[in-house]
Amino acid sequence: MYKVFVNDCPIILTENKNILTSFDKIDFNTCIITEIVERIFRLKLDGICLLCSDLEECWGVFQSKFKIQKAAGGKVNNLTNDVLFIYRFNKWDLPKGKLEKGESVEQCAVREVEEECGIGNLVINKSLETTYHIFKKKGEIILKVTYWYSMTTDYCDNLTPQLEEGIVAAVFKNAIETKEALKNSYENIKLLF
């Protein structure tokens, strides 16, 4: 199954014809993907479930409709198991950013967390779920594929949010604060918790 978010509304691609969902289920081969995305952008659709006979084949067709932007980021825990969050565009988010030419996704994830939060001593522990969301930039519709990693750090100095990227805060949050922050976060970020 793939979940792609558009304005926090999911497009679900699945082979499971018995999936429990409140969204309309339609055959992937009968839909026009770009029209579905536009309907969600215009707030005319809360989400949809696309039924696939061959999930990977459908996923390839789906991706071919968009410019792909690859990114990577981290869900970072400190020594007291608090989670690192950034605050940008009035939402709590996790640090991430675009893959640069010649770097691996792991290198990108570490670099972006360091740049966006002014943090160091990051160690990647494992990969997490890959998330997908669609957005518009300069009239072009882009499918952002974000590779996520579980990371730890023993960093104890002050964090420095990357203001030029619109980040106004970089903070570690305990379990109670994390639960509260996730109420004002993106649906694809919630998948990582």
C-alpha positions as CSV (number, residue, x, y, z in Angstrom):
1,M,0.0,0.0,0.0
2,Y,1.1,3.5,-0.8
3,K,-0.3,6.7,0.9
4,V,0.3,10.0,-0.9
5,F,-0.9,13.1,0.8
6,V,-2.2,16.2,-1.0
7,N,-3.1,19.0,1.5
8,D,-3.1,16.3,4.2
9,C,-5.8,14.3,2.3
10,P,-4.7,10.8,1.3
11,I,-4.6,9.1,-2.0
12,I,-4.3,5.4,-1.1
13,L,-3.0,2.9,-3.7
14,T,-3.7,-0.7,-2.6
15,E,-4.3,-4.2,-4.0
16,N,-6.6,-4.9,-1.0
17,K,-10.1,-4.6,-2.4
18,N,-11.6,-5.2,1.1
19,I,-9.7,-2.3,2.7
20,L,-11.8,-0.6,5.4
21,T,-12.0,3.1,4.5
22,S,-14.5,5.9,4.4
23,F,-13.1,7.1,1.1
24,D,-14.5,6.2,-2.3
25,K,-12.8,3.2,-3.9
26,I,-12.2,3.3,-7.6
27,D,-10.3,1.1,-10.0
28,F,-6.9,2.7,-10.7
29,N,-7.2,1.9,-14.4
30,T,-10.4,4.0,-14.7
31,C,-9.1,7.2,-13.0
32,I,-7.3,10.2,-14.2
33,I,-4.7,10.8,-11.5
34,T,-4.1,14.5,-12.3
35,E,-7.8,15.2,-12.0
36,I,-8.0,13.5,-8.6
37,V,-5.0,15.6,-7.4
38,E,-6.6,18.8,-8.7
39,R,-9.9,18.0,-7.0
40,I,-8.1,17.6,-3.7
41,F,-6.2,20.9,-4.3
42,R,-9.6,22.6,-4.9
43,L,-10.9,21.0,-1.6
44,K,-13.5,19.0,-3.6
45,L,-12.3,15.6,-2.3
46,D,-11.1,14.6,1.2
47,G,-9.3,11.5,0.0
48,I,-9.6,8.5,-2.3
49,C,-8.7,4.8,-2.5
50,L,-7.3,3.6,-5.8
51,L,-7.6,-0.2,-6.2
52,C,-4.7,-1.8,-8.1
53,S,-4.4,-5.2,-9.7
54,D,-0.6,-4.9,-9.6
55,L,0.5,-2.4,-6.9
56,E,4.0,-1.8,-8.1
57,E,2.9,-1.3,-11.7
58,C,0.3,1.2,-10.6
59,W,2.8,3.0,-8.4
60,G,5.1,3.4,-11.4
61,V,2.3,4.8,-13.5
62,F,1.3,7.1,-10.7
63,Q,4.8,8.5,-10.2
64,S,5.2,9.0,-13.9
65,K,2.5,11.8,-13.8
66,F,4.6,14.1,-11.6
67,K,8.1,15.6,-11.3
68,I,9.8,13.7,-8.5
69,Q,11.7,15.5,-5.7
70,K,13.7,13.3,-3.4
71,A,14.3,14.4,0.2
72,A,15.5,12.9,3.5
73,G,15.2,13.7,7.1
74,G,15.3,12.4,10.6
75,K,13.2,11.5,13.7
76,V,15.9,12.4,16.3
77,N,15.9,11.3,19.9
78,N,18.2,12.7,22.5
79,L,19.6,10.9,25.6
80,T,16.3,11.4,27.5
81,N,14.4,10.0,24.5
82,D,12.8,13.4,23.6
83,V,12.0,14.0,19.9
84,L,13.5,16.8,17.9
85,F,10.8,19.0,16.2
86,I,10.9,22.1,14.0
87,Y,8.2,24.7,13.8
88,R,7.6,26.1,10.3
89,F,4.5,27.4,8.5
90,N,2.5,27.3,11.7
91,K,3.0,23.5,12.0
92,W,5.2,21.1,14.0
93,D,7.4,19.1,11.6
94,L,10.5,17.0,11.5
95,P,13.7,18.2,9.9
96,K,14.2,17.2,6.3
97,G,15.3,18.6,3.0
98,K,16.1,18.0,-0.7
99,L,18.7,15.5,-1.8
100,E,21.7,17.2,-3.4
101,K,23.5,15.9,-6.4
102,G,26.1,13.2,-5.5
103,E,24.9,12.6,-1.9
104,S,23.3,9.5,-0.5
105,V,19.9,9.7,1.2
106,E,21.6,9.0,4.5
107,Q,24.1,11.9,4.0
108,C,21.2,14.1,3.0
109,A,19.2,13.2,6.1
110,V,22.1,14.0,8.5
111,R,23.0,17.2,6.6
112,E,19.5,18.5,6.6
113,V,18.9,17.8,10.3
114,E,22.2,19.5,11.1
115,E,21.4,22.6,8.9
116,E,17.8,23.0,10.0
117,C,18.4,22.7,13.7
118,G,22.1,23.6,14.4
119,I,22.7,20.2,15.9
120,G,25.6,17.7,15.8
121,N,26.6,14.2,16.8
122,L,23.9,12.5,14.9
123,V,23.9,8.7,14.5
124,I,21.5,6.9,12.2
125,N,20.0,3.8,13.8
126,K,17.6,2.5,11.2
127,S,15.4,3.6,8.3
128,L,11.8,4.5,8.9
129,E,8.8,4.6,6.6
130,T,9.2,6.6,3.4
131,T,6.5,9.3,3.0
132,Y,4.9,10.9,0.0
133,H,3.2,14.2,-0.6
134,I,2.2,16.3,-3.5
135,F,2.5,20.0,-3.7
136,K,2.5,22.8,-6.2
137,K,5.5,25.1,-6.9
138,K,5.5,27.7,-9.6
139,G,2.6,26.0,-11.3
140,E,4.2,22.6,-11.4
141,I,2.8,19.6,-9.5
142,I,5.6,17.8,-7.6
143,L,5.6,14.4,-5.8
144,K,8.0,14.6,-2.9
145,V,9.5,11.3,-1.8
146,T,11.0,11.6,1.7
147,Y,13.3,9.0,3.2
148,W,13.2,9.0,6.9
149,Y,15.7,7.7,9.5
150,S,15.6,7.1,13.2
151,M,18.6,9.0,14.7
152,T,20.1,9.6,18.1
153,T,22.3,12.3,19.5
154,D,24.1,13.2,22.7
155,Y,24.1,16.9,21.6
156,C,23.3,19.1,24.6
157,D,24.0,22.7,23.3
158,N,21.5,25.2,22.2
159,L,19.6,24.5,19.0
160,T,19.6,27.0,16.2
161,P,16.6,27.0,13.8
162,Q,17.4,27.8,10.2
163,L,15.5,31.0,9.9
164,E,16.2,31.4,6.1
165,E,14.2,28.2,5.6
166,G,11.2,29.6,7.5
167,I,12.0,27.5,10.6
168,V,11.2,29.6,13.7
169,A,11.9,27.0,16.4
170,A,13.9,23.8,16.8
171,V,13.1,22.0,20.1
172,F,13.2,18.6,21.8
173,K,9.8,17.5,23.1
174,N,9.1,14.8,25.7
175,A,6.3,12.2,25.2
176,I,3.5,14.5,26.4
177,E,4.7,17.5,24.3
178,T,5.2,15.2,21.3
179,K,1.6,14.0,21.5
180,E,0.4,17.6,21.6
181,A,2.7,18.7,18.8
182,L,1.3,15.9,16.6
183,K,-2.1,17.5,16.8
184,N,-0.7,20.4,14.8
185,S,1.5,18.5,12.4
186,Y,1.2,16.9,8.9
187,E,-0.5,13.6,8.3
188,N,2.6,12.1,6.7
189,I,4.7,13.0,9.8
190,K,2.1,11.2,12.1
191,L,2.9,8.0,10.2
192,L,6.4,8.0,11.7
193,F,5.1,7.8,15.3
